[in-house]
Every structure is written in structure tokens, then in C-alpha cells.
């Protein structure tokens, strides 16, 4: 039995995951119509509603490759620099002018269009980071650039993805770009009947796992992960299904045929228990495994809590991922631990492999 989980854990779905992406057919169609109809689209919703997956998997699979050129942009240290770097990366090196950085944004996009002759979609994910960490000057430059772009004749569209609790911070943006809210789509929590009928059975069966007594097993899974006020967080669902998978693999007899399917049933769900315990165990296991690797690779006497300290530097108080360079991470770590840049780099690489982080966001 492979130790590799078939579930996404904390990863977003991407274009290649279409066969295991369930429950958002209506929202995908709505988003496709929105971005097709306008040059600026605002996509928002609560954390854990699958906004990024809706774009990277649902929307991207609605387009033919010849119809669009998506540039996914995360703020990193500065959203304006990140945008220009994304354009530069998309330009073939042989045709990239040496003075590219000095050109206006419209000129850079025009050069990119001439290379591909496809509409360029500038997709800004986790846009709330601009307000969490960005300065006013950075924000104003971005707003003005988007205003100028929308007023131009460039073959480019803009899609902004953000958590809905940060919508109140868009006042200045709306004053500069009055059409900001004209073309918007709110993504709600997955409806429970869709989880019951389509999403959870589909995810389990697409992972080649047998689902026993679905009328009892699936509602119990929902009960174990559902927040009474907030509903079901889709990332929690993935982590929970991963825990069921690992427990089922542990229980399989060693002598069982390699091709034998794993199965999920009510007893297994009862054994795994509530999501709050699963999340705690999941993080503890990942950190202990990384501490063991640190001890072996760097001969550290006491690597305890080093991975967790590094992880905490990358999470804001608002529970979003903070983008920091090595120097900034080191500055926030306990100075008496002697944590080197090599240790930080190794931990970040391992956390990405463990799917705790996506460094390419």
C-alpha cells in the first residue's frame, strides 16, 4: 500500500485535478461567465471555501489553452514587484528586453501579448495580504496601475481573490476604480447536501477507496468536521480524509494482497474522532518527523520546536501565510538556538514536501 495520500491536505486543486474536483459546477459556470463578461472580477468568500481551487481547477478547465494566459500573483514582499516579476517570467528570455523593468505596466503586458496572442488574466490570490502587510504607497500604486490598465486597450483582464472579512478595506481602491464591485461573485460554504451526496463520496471513490454504508458513514464524517456556526471547511475535510486513509492503511493486514482496496466505514470514522483532534495530531506528526530529519541532517543536539518556530513566523495573526525572506525569518526566531539559514531553507523545503506550505503561491 502506498504511503502517499491521495487527498489534497492543504493544497489547492489545480488544472490536473479535474477528475476529483466535486461540488462547484454552478460556481465554476458563474465565475466563467463573470470573467468572460468583464475586465475586472472580484471573487470573495470565507476562509476554507475553496476560492483558489475554484480558479486553478474549475475556471482553468473551462478555458482552452489558446483562449487565456493566466498569471497567478501573490504579494510576497510587494504586490507591484510580484506582478512585474510574473510578467518577466512569462516572457521568453530570448525576447525579454533588457530595459523591461523600466517600461510601464501596459507596455510590459503588450510585449507579453505579442508573444502569445492570448488574453492575459492577472489573478491576484489572497489579496488581503496587501492590507495585512502592505503600506499605503504600495496599495496606491497598485490601484492606479489597475485603473490605468482597465482604461487601456490591452488584452488583459483582472481577477482578485480575497477573504470576505477584508472587503471593508477596499474603500480607497473603489474610489480609484469605481467599477470594482460591479462584477463580483461570493463563494459560500459548501452546502451540506452536496457534501453528503456528491463531494465526500466522490473524493473517496476517486481515490480508489471503498465506501461502506454511505448513508451512515458520510453524515458521520460531516458531523465530525462541521463547525456549528461556520459549516465545513474544505481544507479540514481534506485533512480528515487523509487521516481516515492512514488509519485504514495501518489496519490493513500485512499479508493482504497489494491490490486490495482500502475501505472507509462508520467504525473507522468513530475511531478517528473529531477534526480538532485530527488537526492537532496532524501538525504534531509533521513537526516530529521534521525534527528527526533535522537531527540526522545537521547533527543538532536538540531540534525540538525549531520547525514549529519557523512555521509560526510564516503565519499572520489573521491566519494567512506571511511571505518573508531568510533574513526576516531568522530575525524572528529565538536567537539562542543558533538556527542557521541552511536549517531554515531545509525546513521550508520539507514543509512544502509535507504540503504544509506552498512556496510557489
C-alpha positions in Angstrom: 0.0 0.0 0.0 1.4 3.4 -1.0 2.2 5.8 1.9 1.3 8.7 -0.4 -2.0 10.2 0.5 -4.5 10.6 -2.4 -6.0 13.6 -0.7 -5.0 17.3 -1.1 -4.4 18.1 2.5 -3.7 21.9 2.5 -3.0 22.1 -1.2 -5.4 23.8 -3.6 -6.8 21.9 -6.6 -5.1 22.7 -9.9 -5.9 22.0 -13.6 -4.8 18.4 -13.4 -7.2 17.6 -10.5 -10.4 18.0 -12.6 -11.4 14.3 -12.1 -11.5 14.7 -8.4 -13.0 18.2 -8.1 -16.6 18.0 -7.0 -19.5 20.2 -5.9 -18.7 23.5 -7.6 -20.2 23.1 -11.0 -22.6 26.0 -10.6 -19.9 28.4 -9.1 -17.5 27.5 -11.9 -20.1 28.4 -14.5 -20.9 31.7 -12.7 -17.2 32.6 -12.4 -16.6 31.8 -16.1 -19.5 34.0 -17.1 -18.2 36.8 -14.9 -14.6 36.9 -16.2 -15.8 36.4 -19.7 -18.2 39.4 -19.4 -16.0 41.9 -17.7 -12.4 43.0 -17.4 -12.3 43.1 -13.6 -13.8 40.4 -11.4 -13.8 40.3 -7.6 -14.1 36.8 -6.1 -14.5 36.6 -2.3 -15.7 34.3 0.4 -14.8 33.0 3.9 -11.5 31.1 4.5 -11.8 27.4 3.7 -14.4 27.8 0.9 -12.0 26.8 -1.9 -11.6 30.1 -3.7 -8.2 29.2 -5.1 -9.3 25.8 -6.2 -12.3 27.3 -7.9 -9.9 29.3 -10.1 -6.9 27.0 -10.5 -9.1 23.9 -11.3 -12.6 24.9 -12.0 -12.1 28.0 -14.1 -8.9 26.9 -15.7 -10.5 23.8 -17.1 -13.3 25.9 -18.7 -10.8 27.6 -21.0 -9.0 26.2 -24.0 -5.2 26.9 -23.6 -5.5 29.2 -26.7 -8.1 31.3 -25.0 -6.3 32.6 -22.0 -2.9 33.2 -20.4 -3.2 33.1 -16.6 -0.6 34.9 -14.4 -1.1 33.9 -10.8 0.3 36.6 -8.5 0.8 36.6 -4.7 2.1 39.7 -3.0 5.3 38.2 -1.5 7.2 41.3 -0.4 5.5 43.8 -2.7 2.5 43.2 -5.0 3.7 45.6 -7.7 7.1 43.9 -7.9 5.4 40.5 -7.8 3.2 41.4 -10.7 6.1 42.7 -12.8 8.2 39.6 -12.0 5.3 37.4 -13.1 5.2 39.2 -16.4 9.0 38.9 -16.8 8.9 35.2 -16.1 6.2 34.6 -18.7 8.2 36.4 -21.4 10.7 34.1 -23.2 14.2 35.1 -22.2 15.3 35.5 -25.8 12.7 38.2 -26.4 12.8 39.8 -23.0 14.2 43.4 -23.4 16.9 44.4 -21.0 15.0 47.6 -20.1 11.8 45.6 -19.3 11.8 46.8 -15.6 11.7 50.5 -16.8 8.7 50.1 -19.0 5.2 50.9 -17.9 2.9 48.1 -16.9 0.8 48.5 -20.1 3.9 48.2 -22.3 5.1 45.1 -20.4 1.7 43.4 -20.9 1.7 44.4 -24.6 5.0 42.7 -25.1 3.6 39.6 -23.4 0.5 39.6 -25.6 2.6 39.8 -28.7 4.4 36.6 -27.7 1.3 34.6 -27.1 -1.7 36.4 -28.7 -3.9 35.3 -25.9 -5.9 37.4 -23.4 -3.8 37.8 -20.2 -5.6 37.1 -16.9 -3.9 38.7 -13.9 -5.0 36.6 -11.0 -4.2 38.1 -7.6 -4.7 35.4 -4.9 -5.0 36.1 -1.2 -5.4 39.8 -2.0 -6.0 40.6 1.7 -2.2 40.3 2.2 -2.0 43.8 0.6 -3.8 45.2 3.7 -2.3 42.9 6.3 1.3 43.8 5.4 1.3 46.4 2.6 2.0 50.1 3.1 -0.2 52.8 1.7 2.2 53.7 -1.1 2.3 50.1 -2.3 -1.5 50.0 -2.3 -2.0 53.2 -4.1 0.5 52.3 -6.9 -1.4 49.0 -7.4 -4.8 50.7 -7.5 -3.6 53.3 -10.0 -1.9 50.6 -12.2 -5.1 48.6 -12.3 -7.1 51.8 -13.1 -4.8 52.6 -16.0 -4.8 49.1 -17.3 -8.6 48.9 -17.3 -8.8 52.2 -19.2 -6.3 51.0 -21.8 -6.9 48.7 -24.8 -4.6 46.0 -23.6 -5.8 42.4 -24.0 -5.7 41.8 -20.2 -8.3 41.1 -17.5 -8.0 41.2 -13.7 -9.3 38.6 -11.2 -9.0 39.4 -7.5 -9.4 36.7 -4.9 -9.8 37.6 -1.2 -11.3 36.7 2.1 -14.6 38.4 2.6 -13.8 39.9 6.0 -11.3 42.2 4.3 -13.8 43.7 1.9 -14.1 46.8 4.1 -10.5 47.7 3.2 -11.4 48.2 -0.5 -12.8 51.7 0.0 -9.8 53.5 -1.4 -9.5 51.0 -4.2 -13.1 51.6 -5.2 -12.6 55.4 -5.2 -9.8 55.0 -7.7 -11.6 52.1 -9.7 -15.3 52.8 -9.3 -16.2 49.6 -11.1 -14.5 47.4 -8.5 -17.8 45.9 -7.2 -19.7 45.8 -10.5 -18.7 42.3 -11.4 -18.4 40.2 -8.2 -19.0 36.7 -7.0 -19.3 35.4 -3.4 -18.4 31.8 -2.7 -20.3 30.3 0.2 -19.5 27.3 2.3 -20.2 24.0 0.6 -23.8 23.1 1.1 -24.3 20.1 3.3 -26.5 18.2 0.8 -23.7 18.5 -1.8 -21.1 17.2 0.7 -23.4 14.3 1.5 -24.5 13.3 -2.0 -21.6 14.3 -4.2 -18.4 15.7 -2.7 -17.4 13.2 0.0 -18.5 10.1 -1.8 -16.8 11.4 -5.0 -13.5 12.2 -3.2 -13.4 8.8 -1.6 -14.2 6.8 -4.7 -11.9 8.8 -6.9 -9.1 7.8 -4.5 -10.0 4.1 -5.3 -11.3 3.6 -1.7 -14.4 1.6 -1.0 -17.1 3.4 0.9 -19.2 1.1 3.2 -22.7 2.1 4.3 -22.5 5.6 2.8 -25.9 6.7 4.3 -24.3 6.3 7.8 -20.6 6.9 7.1 -20.8 10.1 5.2 -23.1 12.0 7.6 -20.9 11.0 10.5 -17.8 12.4 8.6 -19.7 15.7 8.2 -20.7 15.6 11.9 -17.0 15.2 12.9 -15.7 18.1 10.9 -18.6 20.6 10.9 -18.4 23.8 12.9 -21.8 24.6 14.3 -21.6 28.2 13.2 -19.2 28.2 10.2 -20.1 24.9 8.5 -17.5 22.7 6.8 -14.0 24.0 6.0 -12.9 22.2 2.8 -9.2 22.1 4.0 -10.4 20.4 7.2 -12.2 17.9 5.1 -9.1 17.0 3.1 -7.0 16.6 6.3 -9.7 14.4 7.8 -10.0 12.2 4.8 -6.2 11.8 4.9 -6.4 10.7 8.5 -9.0 8.1 7.6 -6.8 6.9 4.8 -3.8 6.5 7.1 -5.8 4.7 9.8 -7.3 2.4 7.2 -3.8 1.6 5.8 -2.5 0.9 9.3 -5.4 -1.5 9.9 -4.9 -3.5 6.7 -3.4 -6.9 7.3 0.3 -7.1 6.3 -0.5 -10.2 4.3 -3.3 -8.6 2.3 -2.9 -8.6 -1.4 -1.2 -5.3 -2.6 -4.2 -4.6 -5.0 -6.8 -4.9 -2.2 -8.7 -1.6 -1.8 -8.9 0.2 1.5 -12.3 1.0 2.8 -13.9 3.7 4.9 -16.8 2.8 7.2 -18.6 4.2 10.3 -16.4 2.3 12.7 -13.3 3.9 11.2 -14.8 7.4 11.4 -15.7 6.8 15.1 -12.1 5.7 15.8 -10.6 8.8 14.2 -13.0 11.2 16.1 -13.4 14.9 15.8 -11.5 17.2 13.5 -9.9 19.3 16.3 -8.1 16.2 17.5 -7.1 15.2 13.9 -5.6 18.7 13.2 -3.6 18.6 16.4 -2.2 15.1 15.7 -1.6 16.0 12.0 0.6 19.0 12.9 2.4 17.2 15.8 3.3 14.3 13.5 4.6 16.6 10.8 6.7 18.6 13.2 8.2 15.5 14.9 9.1 14.0 11.6 10.9 17.2 10.6 12.7 17.4 13.9 14.0 13.9 13.3 15.3 14.8 9.9 17.0 17.9 11.3 18.8 15.9 13.9 20.1 13.5 11.3 21.0 16.0 8.6 22.5 18.8 10.7 23.6 16.8 13.8 21.6 19.0 16.0 21.6 18.1 19.7 18.1 19.5 20.3 16.0 20.3 17.2 12.7 20.3 19.2 10.3 23.1 18.2 12.6 24.5 15.6 10.3 23.6 12.7 7.3 24.9 14.6 9.1 28.2 15.4 9.8 28.6 11.7 6.2 27.8 10.7 4.9 30.4 13.2 7.0 33.1 11.6 5.1 32.5 8.3 1.6 32.8 9.8 -0.1 36.1 10.5 -2.5 36.8 13.3 -5.2 36.6 10.7 -4.2 33.0 9.8 -2.8 33.8 6.4 0.7 33.0 5.1 3.2 35.7 5.5 6.0 36.0 2.9 9.4 36.5 4.5 12.9 36.1 3.3 15.5 34.2 5.2 16.8 37.3 7.0 13.4 38.2 8.2 12.6 34.7 9.4 15.9 34.4 11.2 15.3 37.7 12.9 12.1 36.4 14.4 13.5 33.1 15.6 14.9 32.6 19.1 18.4 33.9 19.0 19.8 31.4 21.5 19.0 28.4 19.3 21.7 29.0 16.7 19.3 28.4 13.8 21.2 28.9 10.5 19.9 29.9 7.1 20.6 26.4 5.9 18.3 25.0 8.6 15.6 27.5 7.7 15.9 26.6 3.9 15.8 22.9 4.6 12.7 23.3 6.9 10.9 25.4 4.3 11.6 22.8 1.6 10.4 19.9 3.8 7.3 21.8 4.8 6.5 22.2 1.1 7.0 18.5 0.5 4.8 17.8 3.6 2.2 20.1 2.0 2.1 22.4 4.9 3.3 25.3 2.7 3.1 26.1 -0.9 6.1 28.3 -1.6 5.1 28.9 -5.2 1.9 30.7 -4.2 
